[in-house]
Amino acid sequence: MLFDTHIHTSYSNDSDMPAQTAIAKAAELGLGIIFTEHIDLAYPEPDTVTFDVGQYFKDYTPLKSDKVLLGIEVGMGSGCVEENRQVIARYPFDYVIGSIHAVDNMDIYRESHYHLRSKREVYIQYFEAMLTCLKAYDFVDSLGHIDYIARYARYKDTEVYYHEFSDWIDEILKFLAQNDKAMEINTRRLTSQAAVDILRPVYQRFYELGGRMVTIGSDAHRPEDIGRRVAAGYDLAADCNLKPVYFKQRKPEIGR
């Protein structure tokens, strides 16, 4: 079965999608799904991107099945590693995504993050923060959306081109490969063949450096986005000789 491994429902601060709606939509599409609600203790505005994890498990555990699993998306930051580690240790998550949403106490979404700074300077800082956090967050299963910054950067061309940042990206990919971590193919930005072609060298290099596992996720916050371009993500994985997996009880399962 194909799995969409990155889904946000009403437990995330930026989604109001009911879990039952997501489950029904996934069933209609013949997909398995993993709920991955946001917890970002590193967010510049404290306590705004978090949720009651205990209540989440009380509410959603009855919904679990072989096709519906419970995960979390952890916003990685250097100042809250142990707090996040304790959350993950305390609850029976199936899957943990590690993502970078803020750098140097600034939200990547905000225009001010880019003010009077070059793309190269900002993107290098982003990749350096990602590597530092990955080394500290040894409890995550997969690196979320390596190209997240391209969604919100305020430059004429926001794309992450491997050849421009290969020195920094390679260090991230090597670390993931050497520690048997997965890397996400986030399908939100696979909007055209050109977009796929821009990202392909990153995943090809991941394989060359020893990486083997990828997770495929739509990052859906609305029912209509569940499963969107997931097939394109699986195709990209195949093109790069990577194995799509989903995580159940923190262990990788073949995703197809």
Backbone hydrogen bonds, N-H to C=O, Kabsch-Sander energy under -0.5 kcal/mol:
donor,donor_aa,acceptor,acceptor_aa,energy
4,D,32,G,-3.0
5,T,3,F,-0.8
5,T,216,I,-2.6
7,I,34,I,-1.2
8,H,220,A,-3.0
10,S,17,M,-2.0
12,S,9,T,-2.6
15,S,12,S,-1.5
22,A,18,P,-1.9
23,I,19,A,-2.6
24,A,20,Q,-2.3
25,K,21,T,-2.3
26,A,22,A,-2.5
27,A,23,I,-2.3
28,E,24,A,-2.1
29,L,25,K,-1.6
30,G,26,A,-0.8
30,G,27,A,-0.6
31,L,26,A,-2.8
32,G,2,L,-2.7
33,I,67,K,-2.8
34,I,4,D,-1.7
35,F,69,L,-2.4
36,T,7,I,-3.6
37,E,71,G,-0.8
39,I,73,E,-2.3
40,D,49,V,-3.8
43,Y,40,D,-1.5
48,T,45,E,-1.4
53,V,51,F,-1.2
56,Y,52,D,-2.2
57,F,53,V,-2.1
58,K,54,G,-1.9
59,D,55,Q,-2.8
60,Y,56,Y,-2.7
61,T,57,F,-1.9
63,L,60,Y,-1.6
64,K,60,Y,-0.6
64,K,61,T,-1.4
65,S,68,V,-2.2
68,V,65,S,-0.6
69,L,33,I,-2.2
71,G,35,F,-3.2
71,G,69,L,-0.6
72,I,95,Y,-1.4
73,E,37,E,-2.8
74,V,72,I,-0.6
74,V,97,I,-3.1
75,G,39,I,-2.7
75,G,73,E,-0.6
76,M,74,V,-0.8
76,M,99,S,-3.6
80,C,77,G,-1.2
84,N,80,C,-2.0
85,R,81,V,-2.5
86,Q,82,E,-2.3
87,V,83,E,-1.6
88,I,84,N,-2.3
89,A,85,R,-2.3
90,R,86,Q,-1.6
91,Y,87,V,-1.0
93,F,91,Y,-1.8
94,D,70,L,-3.7
95,Y,70,L,-0.8
97,I,72,I,-2.6
98,G,142,S,-2.7
99,S,74,V,-2.7
99,S,97,I,-0.5
101,H,99,S,-0.6
103,V,106,M,-2.5
106,M,103,V,-1.0
108,I,101,H,-2.3
110,R,107,D,-1.4
113,H,110,R,-1.2
114,Y,111,E,-1.8
115,H,111,E,-0.5
115,H,112,S,-0.6
117,R,114,Y,-1.9
122,V,118,S,-2.3
123,Y,119,K,-2.9
124,I,120,R,-2.3
125,Q,121,E,-1.9
126,Y,122,V,-1.9
127,F,123,Y,-2.5
128,E,124,I,-2.6
129,A,125,Q,-2.2
130,M,126,Y,-2.0
131,L,127,F,-2.3
132,T,128,E,-2.3
133,C,129,A,-2.4
134,L,130,M,-2.4
135,K,131,L,-2.0
136,A,132,T,-1.0
137,Y,133,C,-3.1
138,D,136,A,-1.5
140,V,137,Y,-1.4
141,D,96,V,-2.7
142,S,96,V,-1.4
143,L,182,A,-1.7
144,G,98,G,-3.0
144,G,142,S,-0.6
148,Y,145,H,-2.0
150,A,147,D,-1.5
151,R,148,Y,-1.9
152,Y,148,Y,-0.5
152,Y,149,I,-0.9
153,A,149,I,-1.9
155,Y,153,A,-0.7
158,T,156,K,-0.5
161,Y,159,E,-0.9
162,Y,160,V,-0.6
162,Y,198,I,-0.5
164,E,161,Y,-1.2
165,F,161,Y,-1.2
165,F,162,Y,-0.7
168,W,165,F,-0.5
169,I,165,F,-2.8
170,D,166,S,-2.8
171,E,167,D,-0.9
172,I,168,W,-1.5
173,L,169,I,-2.7
174,K,170,D,-2.9
175,F,171,E,-1.9
176,L,172,I,-2.3
177,A,173,L,-2.6
178,Q,174,K,-3.0
179,N,175,F,-1.4
180,D,177,A,-1.4
181,K,176,L,-2.9
182,A,141,D,-2.4
183,M,213,M,-1.5
184,E,143,L,-2.8
185,I,215,T,-3.4
186,N,184,E,-0.8
187,T,185,I,-0.7
187,T,217,G,-2.7
189,R,186,N,-0.8
190,L,187,T,-1.4
191,T,189,R,-1.8
196,V,192,S,-1.9
197,D,193,Q,-2.6
198,I,194,A,-1.7
199,L,195,A,-1.6
200,R,196,V,-2.2
202,V,199,L,-1.3
203,Y,199,L,-1.3
204,Q,200,R,-2.7
205,R,201,P,-2.1
206,F,202,V,-1.7
207,Y,203,Y,-1.8
208,E,204,Q,-2.2
209,L,205,R,-2.1
210,G,207,Y,-1.8
211,G,206,F,-3.0
214,V,243,K,-2.2
215,T,183,M,-1.3
217,G,185,I,-1.9
217,G,215,T,-0.5
219,D,6,H,-1.2
220,A,6,H,-1.4
225,D,222,R,-1.6
226,I,222,R,-0.6
226,I,223,P,-1.2
228,R,225,D,-2.0
230,V,227,G,-1.8
233,G,229,R,-1.6
234,Y,230,V,-2.2
235,D,231,A,-2.2
236,L,232,A,-2.3
237,A,233,G,-2.2
238,A,234,Y,-2.2
239,D,235,D,-2.4
240,C,236,L,-1.4
241,N,238,A,-1.4
242,L,237,A,-2.7
243,K,212,R,-3.5
245,V,214,V,-2.7
246,Y,253,E,-2.1
248,K,251,K,-2.5
250,R,94,D,-1.8
251,K,248,K,-1.5
253,E,246,Y,-3.3
255,G,244,P,-2.7
